[in-house]
Amino acid sequence: MKNRMRAGAAGVTMLLASATPSSATTYQFAIDVPATLGAADYVPGDVVRSAEGLYGLELPLGPVGALAALGRRADGRWLLVPAQPVSLSSGTADPRDVLLLDGASVSKLVDGQAAGIPEGVGLDAVFPDPAGDLVVSFDTPVELEGVAYAPSDLALWSAGHFTPYWSAGAAGVPAGSDVTGAALSNDGTLLLTFDVPTALSGLDSMPGTVVAFEQGTTFAPFVVDPLWPVSAHLTGFTIAPVGAGEVPDGGPSEPPLTVNPAGGGDITLSWAASCAPTDLDYEVYEGTIGSYYSHTPRSCSTGGATTLTLTPAGASRYYLVVPRNLQREGSYGTDSAGVARPASPSACLIQQVAPCP
């Protein structure tokens, strides 16, 4: 199968051997049966948060109930697959469908029947890829558009078609295991959880464990809770995004943003790299001098480049460069009084500023 996944270039740097994940691995998840986690009881209709070894309720899902799959988009909206048919204001949804939770409103994002998923086949993992398309797994073997998918394979849903995304067999996953949750880490590494104890790269992945497919070649533990109840399985999880950093405002070691003529009325912006090594790209905002909070996006991506040539939208313009990762944008810098500049009302991504190392 052709693999469209971008394996993380840096791999996963955290190997958790206890129930104390660091703040960088805060994650949310759903479970298939009632379970006691920490000092509290949770049910399949809950989205639970784990942060620094502490469990808490992230979101009750009373209108949807138990989940077969859980994910989250970069804009913060939840992706849900119901474990049983449920009634919505727009009609009925079943385990073939992907629902979108926007605040208190639930709508159908993908109609599984219309997408060609046969009756009796459900989805049991869902997450967005960096382009915003959906990646899913199926709870039973299925053939779609001439391609056979095993329960641990991942398929990409894009432009109305399913195509192979990740082959479990090629990665060494035993045939008897089923992926019941998948996501991308903040550096783009594929993360997985399985329905049964699964031998992977010389280790046993147990229920409640999340493993990383590091460098696209080997598996390693990503989140392990040794006190996890053996009767409970993850039916989906999502990694909370980390924030992005900032580009230099100037100083003895790093140059600030510079602007130079490029000919024909164009200008070239140049800047130094973000302080956060996880920032892979940059956004450029333009505003009007004299109206210093008027900046709006000129480019939501430079492809990772630290230069951009453009034609100013008018006279008396100012520019801000904001670093970004896959899910969040960082700082717009500070003004002359040292106060953080506000995010644009039409920002490319949700802002979450991470401190510089």
Secondary structure, 3 states (H helix, E strand, C coil): CCCCCCCCCCCCCCCCCCCCCCHHHCEEEEECCCEEECCEEECCCEEEEEECCEEEEEEECCCCCCEEEEEECCCCCEEEEECCCEEECCEEECCCCEEEEECCEEEEEECCCCCCCCCCCCEEEEEECCCCCEEEEECCCEEECCEEECCCCEEEEECCEEEEEECHHHHCCCCCCCEEEEEECCCCCEEEEECCCEEECCEEECCCCEEEEECCCEEEEEECCCCCCCCCCEEEEEECCCCECCCCCCCCCCCCCEEEEEECCEEEEECCCCCCCCCCEEEEEEEECCEEEEEEEEECCCCCCCEEEECCCCCCEEEEEEEECCCCECCCCECCCCCECCCCCCCCCCECECCCC
